[in-house]
Amino acid sequence: MQFKKIAEDVQNLVKTHHEWMDTTLNMIASENITSPAVRKVIASDFSHRYAEGEPRDRLYQGCKYIDEVELIAINLAKKLFDAEHVNVKPVSGAVANLALFTALTKPGDTIMALSVPSGAHISTAKFGAAGVRGLNVESIPFNQKGMTVDVDGMIKKIRDIKPKLILFGGSIFLFPHPVKEARTVADEIGAYVGYDAAHVFGLIAGKQFQDPLREGADAISSSRHKTFPGPQGGLILCKQNLAKKIDNAVFPGLVSNHHLHHIAGLAITLAEMLEFGEAYAKQIIKNAKTLAEELHNSGLNVLCADKGFTASHQVVIDVLKNGGGGQIAKTLEEANIIVNKNLLPWDSIDHAKNPSGIRLGVQELTRLGMKEGEMAKVAELIKRIVLDKENPLKVRSEVIKFRQNFKKVHYCFDSALEAYRYAELKLG
Ligand SMILES: Cc1ncc(COP(=O)(O)O)c(C=O)c1O
């Protein structure tokens, strides 16, 4: 009865969700929280409107202010990523990938991407968006121990199968990918090099990961809401010679209206990242390394100890011996520690429901102001559940108390106005 009453009341459920999230340590590597200024504009009238077409050349009236906001977002993104061309219209990272496939390949072509157990997102798999485009997908050879691409294997395979597109990036992304090496071979066979930056986009913005455009990528597809802490959506950066193809693939190809409230939020997030991105990304990497080391020292099987565990926001742990990723993720949730189960490269894809791994991301905790000292505490809480098998409900009360000290979003402006003033200054 009580449940039925609550279930009928969406507002109550949203409120309860908020209250719960405020007491959790959320370490889903693909999520983040937006700043108060971004939250304000995404709840604006922009969410009711349509703006098909390009800024100042729309199919709809009523867009004069929307046009200016979209232009601010495009110009800030060009500046932040030193990109020749930017398309902010894809409504998600998967749509951004589909737009790359539409622009750069034809049905029946072969592309290369990581396999799903090696870390690829489903949108680059045969059973995802790549398959929807009718592409054959060949795996980029992967070095399981080092958790990155097997460069020699990749070069040989590119020469052997001559793909139309080599697409780097993935949902498990601990170390940079060999864009430079692929560029050289891609030029021999006339292939495109793409880079799905969804997970590491905020680290690239903060100049703490690789720089795919300078290393030779033709285009970057991305989400805007993982390490890059914007409202949900996608985006493409590319060289000028591909601009028309990519723009046409996005609109009118795949997107009609592009969720204008999120474009307003994106503009603010881009300003935040121009000003605070470097400090934020540096702290993320310090936090991830510290968390990994603490978990490793406590006896957990954190991957890639010999390589410093990680160069990104992610920490990956093999918990097969501790009960498997599915079970561990559920138990941690009982303690308000939110992580996700994950396939590891040696898992069969049929084991997706209880794979060997869990994946942790520290970007959201970093945004809440946590530093290395707090990472040691987080590691201790995880260890007590996974290794010591302490009652998660007992640990939960400690998590709730600990989280009370971290309520405010950091690395952002106090208001949308402040962000727009900053943007104005930056764009001249
Ligand atoms: C590497 C990668 N690419 C693309 C996507 C899809 O992004 P979206 O959820 O915005 O469609 C994800 C999602 O997690 C991802 O991890």
Ligand as a Chemical Component Dictionary entry (heavy atoms), coordinates in Angstrom:
data_LIG
# 
_chem_comp.id                   LIG 
_chem_comp.type                 NON-POLYMER 
_chem_comp.pdbx_formal_charge   0 
_chem_comp.three_letter_code    LIG 
# 
loop_
_chem_comp_atom.comp_id 
_chem_comp_atom.atom_id 
_chem_comp_atom.alt_atom_id 
_chem_comp_atom.type_symbol 
_chem_comp_atom.charge 
_chem_comp_atom.model_Cartn_x 
_chem_comp_atom.model_Cartn_y 
_chem_comp_atom.model_Cartn_z 
_chem_comp_atom.pdbx_ordinal 
LIG C1 C1 C 0 32.817 4.703 -24.715 1  
LIG C2 C2 C 0 31.381 5.072 -24.775 2  
LIG N1 N1 N 0 30.883 5.542 -25.926 3  
LIG C3 C3 C 0 29.606 5.902 -26.044 4  
LIG C4 C4 C 0 28.741 5.797 -24.975 5  
LIG C5 C5 C 0 27.315 6.157 -25.162 6  
LIG O1 O1 O 0 27.039 7.355 -24.599 7  
LIG P1 P1 P 0 25.546 7.793 -24.294 8  
LIG O2 O2 O 0 25.117 7.026 -23.099 9  
LIG O3 O3 O 0 25.691 9.263 -24.085 10 
LIG O4 O4 O 0 24.739 7.447 -25.508 11 
LIG C6 C6 C 0 29.205 5.327 -23.749 12 
LIG C7 C7 C 0 28.279 5.251 -22.597 13 
LIG O5 O5 O 0 28.573 4.950 -21.500 14 
LIG C8 C8 C 0 30.550 4.941 -23.651 15 
LIG O6 O6 O 0 31.048 4.450 -22.513 16 
# 
loop_
_chem_comp_bond.comp_id 
_chem_comp_bond.atom_id_1 
_chem_comp_bond.atom_id_2 
_chem_comp_bond.value_order 
_chem_comp_bond.pdbx_ordinal 
LIG C1 C2 SING 1  
LIG C2 N1 SING 2  
LIG C2 C8 DOUB 3  
LIG N1 C3 DOUB 4  
LIG C3 C4 SING 5  
LIG C4 C5 SING 6  
LIG C4 C6 DOUB 7  
LIG C5 O1 SING 8  
LIG O1 P1 SING 9  
LIG P1 O2 DOUB 10 
LIG P1 O3 SING 11 
LIG P1 O4 SING 12 
LIG C6 C7 SING 13 
LIG C6 C8 SING 14 
LIG C7 O5 DOUB 15 
LIG C8 O6 SING 16 
# 
